[in-house]
Amino acid sequence: MTDKILSPEEVTAQLTAALGSAILDTRIQRRAEGSKKIENINIWITIRRDAVHAAAEELMKIWYPHLSCIAGYDKGADSPDLRIQYIFSIYGGVARGEYMVIFSLDLPKNDARLPTLTDILEGAAFTEHEKTEYLGITIDGLAPAPHKFFLPQDFPNGVYPLRKDDKKIPDSMVKDLWACGRPVNRPPAPLDGGDE
């Protein structure tokens, strides 16, 4: 880790130099936020799946990152892939210095495996377990959990709530909550904002 604060372009260049052909695309997104128009910087880097661990290690050489979460979604019932995004922040606590670094990759549904990051970032376990339960991704090297973290303990194995293909929640498990109606013993919500 270096003490120097790199520009977004320098971060992108250093990661590109280190990861080479494992980087498929890069994009720097700048937005002004709030009434003071404070700059928000996102560095988007599309990588091959075999570069996940190396990408996190290289980011650690720049600045110790905070893994915000691992996001993921099914690209559709007709798509062979899931989309996974490792969302990191660097330079947290540095005035006007925090950047989001998002490593994105496509993951084949028929081989949904990724390496764990827990050997270098222990806190990754929580969000890795989430991807296992909701998308059916196998995280190689992740210590098994004694229970489910996010789904009911009796939730069926092999069914993943965020999938859109044959591993999605079957229609028989979906309840028509709209048909339940509003409970009759609940008072109506105040319309005038209360007595305050």
MARZANU-582877 format. One line per field, with one value per residue: residue in three letters; x, y, z of N, C-alpha, C, O, CB in turn; residue number from 1. Coordinates in steps of 0.02 Angstrom, whole numbers, padded with zeros to 5 digits. Glycine has a CB too. Example, Ala and Ser with C-alpha at 12.3 -4.5 7.8 and 13.67 -1.06 7.14 Angstrom:
# residues 2
residuo = c(ALA; SER);
neast = c(00660; 00642);
nnorth = c(-00284; -00112);
nup = c(00390; 00354);
caeast = c(00615; 00684);
canorth = c(-00225; -00053);
caup = c(00390; 00357);
ceast = c(00660; 00645);
cnorth = c(-00165; 00002);
cup = c(00390; 00394);
oeast = c(00712; 00670);
onorth = c(-00166; 00057);
oup = c(00423; 00402);
cbeast = c(00565; 00704);
cbnorth = c(-00224; -00030);
cbup = c(00452; 00286);
num = c(1; 2);
***
This chain:
# residues 196
residuo = c(MET; THR; ASP; LYS; ILE; LEU; SER; PRO; GLU; GLU; VAL; THR; ALA; GLN; LEU; THR; ALA; ALA; LEU; GLY; SER; ALA; ILE; LEU; ASP; THR; ARG; ILE; GLN; ARG; ARG; ALA; GLU; GLY; SER; LYS; LYS; ILE; GLU; ASN; ILE; ASN; ILE; TRP; ILE; THR; ILE; ARG; ARG; ASP; ALA; VAL; HIS; ALA; ALA; ALA; GLU; GLU; LEU; MET; LYS; ILE; TRP; TYR; PRO; HIS; LEU; SER; CYS; ILE; ALA; GLY; TYR; ASP; LYS; GLY; ALA; ASP; SER; PRO; ASP; LEU; ARG; ILE; GLN; TYR; ILE; PHE; SER; ILE; TYR; GLY; GLY; VAL; ALA; ARG; GLY; GLU; TYR; MET; VAL; ILE; PHE; SER; LEU; ASP; LEU; PRO; LYS; ASN; ASP; ALA; ARG; LEU; PRO; THR; LEU; THR; ASP; ILE; LEU; GLU; GLY; ALA; ALA; PHE; THR; GLU; HIS; GLU; LYS; THR; GLU; TYR; LEU; GLY; ILE; THR; ILE; ASP; GLY; LEU; ALA; PRO; ALA; PRO; HIS; LYS; PHE; PHE; LEU; PRO; GLN; ASP; PHE; PRO; ASN; GLY; VAL; TYR; PRO; LEU; ARG; LYS; ASP; ASP; LYS; LYS; ILE; PRO; ASP; SER; MET; VAL; LYS; ASP; LEU; TRP; ALA; CYS; GLY; ARG; PRO; VAL; ASN; ARG; PRO; PRO; ALA; PRO; LEU; ASP; GLY; GLY; ASP; GLU);
neast = c(00042; 00024; 00059; 00024; -00102; -00186; -00241; -00401; -00374; -00241; -00257; -00333; -00240; -00134; -00195; -00229; -00102; -00051; -00142; -00160; -00211; -00319; -00406; -00548; -00618; -00625; -00689; -00712; -00817; -00883; -00975; -01070; -01129; -01264; -01307; -01191; -01119; -01021; -00891; -00913; -00836; -00830; -00748; -00755; -00719; -00708; -00679; -00599; -00663; -00567; -00480; -00522; -00472; -00339; -00364; -00419; -00308; -00215; -00279; -00267; -00133; -00131; -00214; -00284; -00430; -00608; -00726; -00876; -00989; -01035; -01116; -01247; -01335; -01456; -01442; -01550; -01676; -01648; -01515; -01348; -01277; -01233; -01218; -01089; -01032; -00901; -00892; -00794; -00723; -00600; -00480; -00561; -00613; -00521; -00518; -00627; -00581; -00625; -00650; -00754; -00722; -00764; -00766; -00819; -00896; -00944; -01025; -01036; -01191; -01197; -01079; -01055; -00945; -00832; -00681; -00648; -00629; -00594; -00472; -00392; -00474; -00566; -00696; -00769; -00840; -00976; -01049; -01014; -01077; -01208; -01218; -01208; -01326; -01430; -01404; -01348; -01211; -01057; -00932; -00771; -00666; -00727; -00774; -00890; -01057; -01146; -01281; -01416; -01396; -01475; -01594; -01746; -01724; -01782; -01791; -01797; -01661; -01560; -01643; -01650; -01678; -01646; -01626; -01672; -01690; -01708; -01682; -01747; -01867; -02004; -02169; -02263; -02218; -02239; -02332; -02493; -02494; -02566; -02696; -02729; -02775; -02802; -02764; -02901; -02904; -02817; -02780; -02819; -02690; -02625; -02672; -02637; -02511; -02502; -02505; -02399);
nnorth = c(-00059; 00109; 00278; 00380; 00473; 00421; 00476; 00445; 00401; 00359; 00254; 00166; 00144; 00082; -00037; -00093; -00112; -00207; -00315; -00342; -00432; -00484; -00386; -00324; -00210; -00035; 00105; 00270; 00355; 00508; 00609; 00748; 00780; 00823; 00984; 01055; 01007; 00902; 00803; 00637; 00484; 00344; 00198; 00088; -00076; -00206; -00375; -00536; -00688; -00768; -00678; -00618; -00632; -00588; -00457; -00397; -00409; -00328; -00205; -00186; -00155; -00026; 00048; 00011; -00075; -00053; -00175; -00151; -00224; -00376; -00375; -00446; -00514; -00601; -00612; -00638; -00757; -00810; -00786; -00848; -00811; -00744; -00584; -00514; -00404; -00335; -00223; -00101; 00023; 00150; 00254; 00302; 00416; 00510; 00676; 00723; 00617; 00486; 00345; 00238; 00075; -00037; -00199; -00293; -00439; -00570; -00720; -00888; -00973; -01110; -01147; -01084; -01025; -00951; -00885; -00873; -00721; -00715; -00751; -00641; -00534; -00543; -00504; -00524; -00640; -00633; -00568; -00654; -00773; -00729; -00719; -00853; -00907; -00832; -00830; -00950; -00970; -01051; -01031; -01053; -01112; -01042; -01049; -01169; -01127; -01151; -01136; -01056; -00886; -00786; -00834; -00923; -01060; -01179; -01164; -01224; -01322; -01287; -01196; -01030; -00867; -00752; -00794; -00817; -00922; -01100; -01124; -01036; -00967; -01072; -01054; -01108; -01077; -00943; -00820; -00746; -00604; -00488; -00529; -00547; -00434; -00283; -00285; -00295; -00250; -00146; 00023; 00164; 00251; 00407; 00557; 00689; 00702; 00683; 00740; 00826);
nup = c(00000; -00038; 00017; -00061; -00140; -00276; -00437; -00517; -00646; -00633; -00542; -00621; -00725; -00655; -00609; -00732; -00789; -00700; -00708; -00842; -00983; -00918; -00890; -00964; -00996; -00957; -00865; -00813; -00708; -00672; -00563; -00507; -00348; -00239; -00163; -00155; -00256; -00249; -00306; -00360; -00384; -00484; -00527; -00652; -00691; -00798; -00783; -00812; -00744; -00682; -00629; -00513; -00378; -00392; -00435; -00320; -00236; -00302; -00292; -00156; -00147; -00188; -00099; 00059; 00036; 00061; 00061; 00002; -00043; -00127; -00271; -00369; -00510; -00609; -00781; -00858; -00910; -01034; -01049; -01035; -00925; -00761; -00684; -00594; -00470; -00386; -00263; -00210; -00099; -00096; -00015; 00087; 00210; 00175; 00136; 00010; -00066; -00083; -00185; -00281; -00329; -00446; -00486; -00617; -00684; -00796; -00759; -00795; -00788; -00787; -00732; -00605; -00513; -00399; -00327; -00151; -00058; 00070; 00125; 00112; 00140; 00269; 00301; 00187; 00190; 00232; 00126; 00024; 00065; 00049; -00092; -00122; -00066; -00128; -00267; -00301; -00316; -00308; -00192; -00194; -00067; 00035; 00201; 00259; 00309; 00462; 00453; 00362; 00315; 00260; 00205; 00252; 00365; 00323; 00189; 00023; -00042; -00185; -00245; -00294; -00251; -00331; -00458; -00632; -00712; -00731; -00598; -00519; -00400; -00389; -00461; -00375; -00249; -00235; -00158; -00166; -00112; -00127; -00125; 00005; 00069; 00169; 00342; 00454; 00584; 00602; 00632; 00524; 00432; 00491; 00408; 00420; 00473; 00608; 00783; 00803);
caeast = c(00000; 00061; 00028; 00006; -00171; -00183; -00300; -00438; -00338; -00182; -00281; -00350; -00179; -00096; -00230; -00223; -00033; -00041; -00186; -00151; -00266; -00376; -00452; -00583; -00643; -00623; -00727; -00714; -00879; -00882; -01040; -01073; -01185; -01285; -01310; -01122; -01090; -00961; -00877; -00916; -00799; -00835; -00702; -00784; -00671; -00733; -00623; -00615; -00677; -00507; -00439; -00555; -00427; -00283; -00387; -00423; -00239; -00184; -00311; -00238; -00067; -00143; -00241; -00324; -00499; -00667; -00773; -00944; -01029; -01031; -01183; -01255; -01402; -01464; -01450; -01611; -01686; -01618; -01443; -01311; -01233; -01248; -01172; -01064; -00995; -00866; -00894; -00746; -00706; -00532; -00469; -00613; -00587; -00479; -00563; -00641; -00537; -00650; -00672; -00781; -00691; -00811; -00743; -00878; -00881; -00997; -01012; -01083; -01237; -01183; -01016; -01056; -00895; -00785; -00638; -00662; -00582; -00587; -00402; -00362; -00524; -00610; -00765; -00803; -00880; -01047; -01077; -01005; -01133; -01268; -01219; -01220; -01396; -01478; -01390; -01323; -01140; -01011; -00873; -00718; -00625; -00768; -00793; -00963; -01096; -01188; -01351; -01426; -01393; -01523; -01657; -01770; -01685; -01815; -01796; -01771; -01595; -01562; -01688; -01614; -01727; -01628; -01616; -01728; -01692; -01742; -01666; -01784; -01921; -02060; -02232; -02299; -02194; -02255; -02398; -02529; -02503; -02617; -02762; -02739; -02811; -02775; -02792; -02959; -02896; -02765; -02809; -02793; -02632; -02646; -02660; -02613; -02445; -02505; -02517; -02338);
canorth = c(00000; 00172; 00334; 00429; 00470; 00419; 00499; 00387; 00378; 00322; 00190; 00124; 00125; 00035; -00101; -00119; -00136; -00267; -00371; -00354; -00455; -00503; -00329; -00323; -00143; 00012; 00167; 00313; 00393; 00565; 00642; 00799; 00762; 00869; 01055; 01080; 00976; 00866; 00752; 00567; 00449; 00271; 00167; 00025; -00118; -00272; -00423; -00607; -00716; -00795; -00623; -00588; -00629; -00545; -00388; -00373; -00403; -00269; -00146; -00180; -00124; 00046; 00073; -00044; -00062; -00076; -00211; -00130; -00284; -00409; -00372; -00494; -00522; -00645; -00570; -00658; -00828; -00829; -00773; -00901; -00781; -00700; -00527; -00505; -00341; -00326; -00151; -00079; 00094; 00164; 00323; 00322; 00459; 00562; 00728; 00723; 00570; 00418; 00321; 00171; 00034; -00091; -00252; -00328; -00497; -00617; -00786; -00935; -01005; -01182; -01156; -01024; -01033; -00896; -00896; -00831; -00668; -00714; -00759; -00575; -00489; -00589; -00480; -00544; -00701; -00618; -00555; -00715; -00818; -00702; -00739; -00925; -00920; -00799; -00842; -01017; -00969; -01087; -00991; -01100; -01091; -01011; -01096; -01180; -01099; -01202; -01121; -01004; -00819; -00740; -00867; -00966; -01122; -01233; -01147; -01282; -01320; -01287; -01143; -00968; -00814; -00701; -00825; -00812; -00982; -01157; -01127; -00982; -00988; -01095; -01018; -01137; -01047; -00872; -00808; -00688; -00561; -00438; -00558; -00550; -00375; -00247; -00310; -00257; -00225; -00095; 00090; 00196; 00295; 00478; 00594; 00756; 00701; 00675; 00798; 00865);
caup = c(00000; -00043; 00051; -00112; -00166; -00349; -00474; -00545; -00706; -00610; -00514; -00678; -00761; -00615; -00611; -00800; -00797; -00659; -00726; -00913; -01025; -00876; -00891; -01028; -01010; -00900; -00874; -00755; -00708; -00625; -00555; -00454; -00305; -00187; -00179; -00160; -00317; -00231; -00357; -00343; -00436; -00489; -00576; -00673; -00724; -00815; -00780; -00819; -00678; -00651; -00604; -00455; -00320; -00410; -00437; -00251; -00210; -00333; -00262; -00089; -00154; -00197; -00036; 00088; 00015; 00099; 00018; 00019; -00052; -00192; -00300; -00423; -00538; -00666; -00841; -00892; -00920; -01098; -01047; -01001; -00874; -00705; -00681; -00526; -00460; -00322; -00254; -00160; -00095; -00073; 00010; 00135; 00263; 00146; 00113; -00062; -00097; -00089; -00250; -00284; -00381; -00457; -00531; -00643; -00726; -00812; -00731; -00827; -00742; -00783; -00695; -00562; -00461; -00389; -00269; -00094; -00041; 00143; 00145; 00114; 00168; 00305; 00299; 00125; 00202; 00237; 00060; -00015; 00084; 00018; -00163; -00123; -00052; -00174; -00338; -00312; -00335; -00264; -00176; -00177; -00011; 00087; 00254; 00258; 00364; 00496; 00441; 00312; 00343; 00229; 00189; 00306; 00372; 00287; 00118; -00015; -00074; -00258; -00268; -00281; -00263; -00381; -00524; -00677; -00754; -00700; -00526; -00486; -00356; -00430; -00451; -00319; -00187; -00235; -00129; -00191; -00054; -00142; -00111; 00077; 00090; 00226; 00405; 00476; 00652; 00602; 00620; 00463; 00441; 00495; 00347; 00433; 00502; 00681; 00826; 00813);
ceast = c(00044; 00024; 00004; -00066; -00166; -00247; -00338; -00403; -00276; -00202; -00296; -00288; -00138; -00129; -00224; -00153; -00022; -00081; -00186; -00215; -00326; -00427; -00482; -00606; -00635; -00663; -00725; -00776; -00874; -00951; -01033; -01137; -01200; -01284; -01241; -01085; -01023; -00951; -00878; -00884; -00809; -00788; -00730; -00732; -00702; -00674; -00647; -00624; -00616; -00461; -00468; -00506; -00368; -00303; -00391; -00353; -00205; -00214; -00282; -00168; -00074; -00164; -00283; -00398; -00551; -00711; -00843; -00991; -01009; -01104; -01188; -01327; -01399; -01479; -01512; -01615; -01653; -01543; -01408; -01272; -01269; -01200; -01154; -01023; -00967; -00858; -00850; -00745; -00635; -00529; -00526; -00581; -00540; -00526; -00567; -00598; -00566; -00673; -00705; -00745; -00735; -00781; -00804; -00856; -00944; -00977; -01061; -01127; -01221; -01116; -01006; -01010; -00850; -00741; -00659; -00609; -00566; -00515; -00366; -00409; -00576; -00683; -00803; -00850; -00955; -01079; -01067; -01060; -01198; -01273; -01231; -01295; -01444; -01467; -01363; -01251; -01100; -00949; -00820; -00675; -00663; -00787; -00868; -00996; -01138; -01263; -01355; -01425; -01452; -01591; -01681; -01733; -01716; -01824; -01764; -01702; -01604; -01610; -01656; -01659; -01709; -01615; -01680; -01735; -01726; -01727; -01701; -01835; -01979; -02124; -02270; -02277; -02213; -02326; -02429; -02544; -02557; -02686; -02778; -02780; -02777; -02805; -02848; -02950; -02841; -02797; -02781; -02734; -02656; -02627; -02629; -02544; -02446; -02515; -02455; -02340);
cnorth = c(00062; 00227; 00387; 00418; 00475; 00449; 00437; 00358; 00337; 00255; 00142; 00099; 00074; -00034; -00133; -00147; -00202; -00327; -00387; -00375; -00480; -00447; -00324; -00253; -00100; 00074; 00206; 00357; 00447; 00596; 00694; 00785; 00816; 00941; 01086; 01051; 00942; 00808; 00682; 00529; 00374; 00248; 00098; -00014; -00187; -00319; -00493; -00635; -00743; -00741; -00591; -00579; -00583; -00472; -00359; -00364; -00341; -00204; -00133; -00148; -00048; 00078; 00017; -00030; -00084; -00111; -00194; -00190; -00317; -00409; -00424; -00497; -00571; -00602; -00590; -00732; -00853; -00819; -00830; -00876; -00747; -00642; -00516; -00441; -00339; -00251; -00132; -00003; 00099; 00238; 00348; 00362; 00513; 00614; 00729; 00672; 00502; 00403; 00253; 00136; -00028; -00139; -00292; -00387; -00536; -00686; -00835; -00969; -01079; -01198; -01095; -01034; -00972; -00913; -00851; -00776; -00667; -00724; -00692; -00521; -00532; -00569; -00498; -00604; -00687; -00610; -00615; -00766; -00794; -00723; -00814; -00939; -00892; -00815; -00912; -01021; -01010; -01044; -01039; -01072; -01057; -01063; -01106; -01150; -01154; -01192; -01070; -00936; -00776; -00770; -00908; -01033; -01180; -01217; -01203; -01271; -01321; -01237; -01077; -00908; -00763; -00730; -00819; -00874; -01038; -01165; -01072; -01011; -01011; -01057; -01044; -01108; -00973; -00863; -00746; -00642; -00508; -00464; -00559; -00490; -00342; -00276; -00265; -00226; -00171; -00027; 00120; 00242; 00367; 00514; 00663; 00759; 00697; 00741; 00842; 00932);
cup = c(00000; -00005; 00001; -00134; -00242; -00378; -00499; -00606; -00686; -00579; -00571; -00714; -00721; -00614; -00679; -00812; -00760; -00684; -00801; -00948; -00984; -00871; -00961; -01047; -00947; -00918; -00809; -00760; -00653; -00624; -00500; -00414; -00255; -00209; -00186; -00220; -00303; -00281; -00326; -00400; -00429; -00544; -00591; -00712; -00735; -00820; -00798; -00749; -00644; -00622; -00540; -00397; -00334; -00412; -00367; -00221; -00238; -00305; -00193; -00091; -00163; -00131; -00006; 00073; 00066; 00048; 00040; 00013; -00118; -00217; -00356; -00447; -00596; -00727; -00882; -00904; -00984; -01100; -01011; -00939; -00817; -00711; -00608; -00523; -00390; -00313; -00194; -00156; -00070; -00055; 00054; 00191; 00238; 00116; 00036; -00100; -00111; -00160; -00240; -00342; -00387; -00509; -00552; -00685; -00740; -00788; -00762; -00775; -00734; -00751; -00649; -00502; -00460; -00330; -00211; -00088; 00034; 00167; 00147; 00143; 00204; 00303; 00237; 00136; 00200; 00168; 00013; 00001; 00052; -00055; -00170; -00115; -00104; -00248; -00353; -00334; -00284; -00254; -00151; -00121; 00045; 00139; 00254; 00319; 00397; 00483; 00384; 00347; 00321; 00216; 00249; 00307; 00333; 00212; 00077; -00045; -00149; -00288; -00247; -00300; -00316; -00450; -00565; -00721; -00716; -00626; -00487; -00438; -00399; -00412; -00391; -00251; -00181; -00208; -00161; -00133; -00065; -00123; -00037; 00102; 00150; 00290; 00430; 00545; 00658; 00590; 00556; 00480; 00446; 00431; 00359; 00466; 00578; 00718; 00834; 00781);
oeast = c(00095; -00037; -00033; -00088; -00145; -00300; -00309; -00402; -00260; -00167; -00275; -00284; -00112; -00094; -00216; -00146; 00011; -00056; -00209; -00266; -00379; -00484; -00446; -00613; -00637; -00669; -00735; -00787; -00862; -00982; -00996; -01191; -01155; -01264; -01233; -01027; -00974; -00998; -00849; -00902; -00799; -00788; -00730; -00704; -00719; -00625; -00707; -00596; -00612; -00410; -00440; -00499; -00350; -00264; -00370; -00341; -00170; -00178; -00274; -00147; -00027; -00135; -00314; -00425; -00538; -00732; -00867; -01029; -00972; -01147; -01137; -01374; -01347; -01524; -01524; -01564; -01632; -01510; -01434; -01239; -01326; -01145; -01198; -00985; -01004; -00822; -00866; -00764; -00611; -00569; -00537; -00528; -00522; -00568; -00516; -00581; -00536; -00711; -00687; -00739; -00741; -00773; -00838; -00803; -00993; -00919; -01122; -01102; -01231; -01098; -00956; -01033; -00831; -00760; -00686; -00553; -00530; -00499; -00314; -00386; -00625; -00728; -00864; -00894; -00993; -01130; -01106; -01086; -01240; -01327; -01262; -01323; -01492; -01514; -01356; -01230; -01110; -00918; -00823; -00649; -00634; -00814; -00906; -00967; -01163; -01303; -01304; -01450; -01477; -01641; -01641; -01712; -01681; -01859; -01711; -01687; -01651; -01618; -01638; -01675; -01755; -01594; -01735; -01780; -01769; -01756; -01687; -01846; -02002; -02132; -02306; -02314; -02203; -02373; -02393; -02600; -02589; -02730; -02836; -02815; -02730; -02864; -02843; -02986; -02822; -02836; -02726; -02730; -02702; -02574; -02599; -02521; -02394; -02532; -02459; -02292);
onorth = c(00065; 00223; 00433; 00361; 00526; 00445; 00383; 00297; 00286; 00205; 00084; 00041; 00027; -00085; -00194; -00200; -00247; -00384; -00440; -00342; -00495; -00458; -00320; -00237; -00126; 00093; 00177; 00390; 00431; 00608; 00685; 00778; 00850; 00958; 01137; 01068; 00953; 00771; 00669; 00539; 00345; 00274; 00054; 00011; -00222; -00305; -00507; -00610; -00743; -00757; -00542; -00524; -00542; -00429; -00302; -00315; -00305; -00155; -00076; -00117; -00010; 00128; -00020; 00021; -00127; -00082; -00219; -00204; -00289; -00442; -00442; -00484; -00581; -00560; -00561; -00766; -00911; -00839; -00857; -00916; -00723; -00649; -00511; -00427; -00340; -00219; -00147; 00031; 00059; 00278; 00408; 00344; 00558; 00597; 00736; 00681; 00463; 00441; 00216; 00163; -00067; -00122; -00321; -00385; -00534; -00706; -00826; -00992; -01108; -01256; -01059; -01049; -00945; -00953; -00797; -00783; -00624; -00707; -00685; -00470; -00553; -00612; -00489; -00616; -00726; -00641; -00624; -00799; -00835; -00743; -00836; -00979; -00925; -00815; -00931; -01068; -01002; -01024; -01064; -01016; -01045; -01116; -01058; -01148; -01198; -01235; -01044; -00929; -00735; -00735; -00925; -01058; -01226; -01253; -01227; -01218; -01352; -01234; -01069; -00900; -00734; -00694; -00816; -00877; -01026; -01208; -01062; -01072; -00974; -01032; -01006; -01113; -00943; -00894; -00699; -00641; -00487; -00424; -00570; -00496; -00369; -00291; -00204; -00178; -00152; -00019; 00103; 00268; 00386; 00504; 00692; 00813; 00706; 00791; 00891; 00970);
oup = c(00034; 00004; 00019; -00145; -00270; -00348; -00501; -00616; -00717; -00588; -00569; -00733; -00750; -00620; -00685; -00843; -00785; -00682; -00821; -00944; -01012; -00851; -01011; -01106; -00891; -00976; -00756; -00810; -00595; -00676; -00452; -00442; -00230; -00264; -00220; -00233; -00339; -00295; -00274; -00458; -00376; -00600; -00548; -00760; -00688; -00855; -00798; -00701; -00583; -00592; -00516; -00370; -00292; -00392; -00356; -00186; -00202; -00295; -00172; -00043; -00147; -00110; -00044; 00095; 00108; -00002; 00090; 00060; -00158; -00187; -00385; -00409; -00628; -00724; -00934; -00908; -00987; -01148; -00963; -00906; -00823; -00739; -00566; -00569; -00341; -00350; -00136; -00203; -00029; -00078; 00059; 00217; 00276; 00074; 00002; -00158; -00147; -00190; -00194; -00397; -00340; -00567; -00510; -00718; -00702; -00796; -00756; -00723; -00680; -00743; -00654; -00447; -00512; -00287; -00222; -00111; 00058; 00224; 00180; 00167; 00174; 00303; 00233; 00095; 00171; 00153; -00033; -00044; 00032; -00077; -00218; -00152; -00123; -00286; -00411; -00367; -00224; -00302; -00095; -00126; 00098; 00121; 00249; 00373; 00362; 00501; 00361; 00403; 00359; 00216; 00292; 00254; 00312; 00177; 00095; -00071; -00175; -00349; -00189; -00359; -00346; -00495; -00538; -00763; -00674; -00593; -00428; -00435; -00443; -00357; -00358; -00202; -00129; -00233; -00180; -00107; -00017; -00106; -00017; 00152; 00179; 00293; 00427; 00562; 00713; 00543; 00536; 00536; 00410; 00403; 00314; 00485; 00610; 00687; 00871; 00786);
cbeast = c(-00048; 00071; 00076; 00053; -00216; -00172; -00280; -00509; -00317; -00143; -00345; -00396; -00136; -00089; -00303; -00239; 00017; -00059; -00256; -00099; -00242; -00353; -00416; -00642; -00717; -00549; -00801; -00649; -00941; -00827; -01097; -01074; -01171; -01242; -01349; -01084; -01082; -00965; -00809; -00990; -00723; -00909; -00628; -00848; -00604; -00774; -00591; -00559; -00729; -00468; -00432; -00614; -00402; -00254; -00456; -00464; -00198; -00193; -00387; -00234; -00030; -00196; -00283; -00312; -00512; -00705; -00760; -00968; -01105; -01000; -01201; -01232; -01432; -01522; -01388; -01618; -01761; -01650; -01428; -01263; -01188; -01243; -01204; -01022; -01041; -00796; -00968; -00675; -00756; -00479; -00460; -00649; -00552; -00429; -00541; -00628; -00478; -00707; -00612; -00860; -00615; -00880; -00688; -00922; -00830; -01013; -01019; -01044; -01309; -01185; -00954; -01128; -00853; -00822; -00564; -00664; -00609; -00630; -00366; -00340; -00558; -00588; -00765; -00751; -00861; -01059; -01047; -00935; -01140; -01268; -01152; -01180; -01414; -01474; -01341; -01365; -01114; -00992; -00889; -00674; -00572; -00831; -00769; -00978; -01141; -01174; -01386; -01493; -01328; -01495; -01648; -01846; -01679; -01883; -01761; -01820; -01551; -01579; -01761; -01547; -01738; -01568; -01596; -01722; -01620; -01723; -01591; -01818; -01944; -02070; -02275; -02290; -02119; -02247; -02392; -02595; -02437; -02616; -02765; -02672; -02883; -02790; -02737; -03021; -02880; -02710; -02796; -02849; -02580; -02613; -02723; -02663; -02407; -02442; -02541; -02280);
cbnorth = c(00000; 00192; 00366; 00424; 00527; 00347; 00547; 00408; 00437; 00364; 00201; 00162; 00187; 00060; -00091; -00064; -00084; -00253; -00354; -00406; -00510; -00523; -00262; -00369; -00145; 00030; 00153; 00357; 00347; 00618; 00591; 00872; 00696; 00860; 01092; 01066; 01029; 00839; 00765; 00543; 00466; 00249; 00164; 00037; -00123; -00271; -00422; -00645; -00770; -00836; -00570; -00630; -00700; -00566; -00384; -00423; -00466; -00271; -00155; -00248; -00154; 00058; 00140; -00051; -00096; -00015; -00289; -00073; -00267; -00483; -00301; -00562; -00455; -00698; -00575; -00621; -00844; -00791; -00706; -00934; -00733; -00737; -00461; -00567; -00280; -00363; -00126; -00106; 00132; 00146; 00370; 00260; 00418; 00532; 00797; 00792; 00562; 00407; 00315; 00172; 00016; -00065; -00298; -00280; -00542; -00617; -00786; -00988; -00997; -01212; -01163; -01009; -01098; -00829; -00884; -00872; -00600; -00767; -00806; -00554; -00444; -00592; -00407; -00562; -00732; -00555; -00492; -00746; -00822; -00625; -00720; -00960; -00892; -00725; -00790; -01052; -00896; -01158; -00935; -01116; -01046; -00977; -01071; -01255; -01040; -01201; -01093; -01015; -00785; -00714; -00912; -00978; -01141; -01247; -01078; -01300; -01380; -01354; -01151; -00965; -00778; -00663; -00899; -00750; -01003; -01220; -01122; -00936; -00930; -01171; -01023; -01212; -01054; -00842; -00799; -00709; -00527; -00420; -00628; -00552; -00392; -00170; -00316; -00301; -00281; -00109; 00137; 00236; 00287; 00513; 00601; 00792; 00762; 00642; 00775; 00827);
cbup = c(00061; -00117; 00100; -00173; -00136; -00373; -00533; -00564; -00750; -00559; -00470; -00727; -00774; -00543; -00592; -00851; -00773; -00587; -00705; -00923; -01070; -00807; -00872; -01026; -01033; -00883; -00896; -00749; -00696; -00645; -00538; -00484; -00270; -00126; -00125; -00096; -00372; -00158; -00390; -00330; -00432; -00504; -00549; -00716; -00683; -00881; -00710; -00859; -00684; -00701; -00657; -00432; -00302; -00478; -00472; -00208; -00227; -00408; -00259; -00055; -00214; -00251; -00045; 00165; -00051; 00134; 00021; -00027; -00052; -00188; -00326; -00402; -00560; -00653; -00884; -00957; -00922; -01154; -01012; -01049; -00906; -00635; -00713; -00504; -00474; -00321; -00243; -00177; -00047; -00128; -00049; 00163; 00313; 00091; 00139; -00090; -00056; -00040; -00301; -00295; -00363; -00480; -00497; -00685; -00692; -00889; -00653; -00867; -00766; -00853; -00745; -00539; -00472; -00377; -00287; -00029; -00063; 00174; 00098; 00043; 00112; 00377; 00307; 00071; 00268; 00279; 00030; -00002; 00161; 00024; -00197; -00068; 00016; -00164; -00363; -00362; -00340; -00293; -00121; -00239; -00034; 00057; 00324; 00254; 00339; 00570; 00505; 00273; 00323; 00166; 00127; 00299; 00445; 00318; 00103; -00070; -00051; -00282; -00239; -00319; -00200; -00359; -00516; -00720; -00774; -00736; -00516; -00538; -00307; -00420; -00513; -00318; -00182; -00306; -00051; -00228; -00038; -00216; -00139; 00113; 00108; 00221; 00458; 00476; 00699; 00549; 00680; 00426; 00383; 00556; 00309; 00476; 00482; 00705; 00893; 00788);
num = c(1; 2; 3; 4; 5; 6; 7; 8; 9; 10; 11; 12; 13; 14; 15; 16; 17; 18; 19; 20; 21; 22; 23; 24; 25; 26; 27; 28; 29; 30; 31; 32; 33; 34; 35; 36; 37; 38; 39; 40; 41; 42; 43; 44; 45; 46; 47; 48; 49; 50; 51; 52; 53; 54; 55; 56; 57; 58; 59; 60; 61; 62; 63; 64; 65; 66; 67; 68; 69; 70; 71; 72; 73; 74; 75; 76; 77; 78; 79; 80; 81; 82; 83; 84; 85; 86; 87; 88; 89; 90; 91; 92; 93; 94; 95; 96; 97; 98; 99; 100; 101; 102; 103; 104; 105; 106; 107; 108; 109; 110; 111; 112; 113; 114; 115; 116; 117; 118; 119; 120; 121; 122; 123; 124; 125; 126; 127; 128; 129; 130; 131; 132; 133; 134; 135; 136; 137; 138; 139; 140; 141; 142; 143; 144; 145; 146; 147; 148; 149; 150; 151; 152; 153; 154; 155; 156; 157; 158; 159; 160; 161; 162; 163; 164; 165; 166; 167; 168; 169; 170; 171; 172; 173; 174; 175; 176; 177; 178; 179; 180; 181; 182; 183; 184; 185; 186; 187; 188; 189; 190; 191; 192; 193; 194; 195; 196);
***
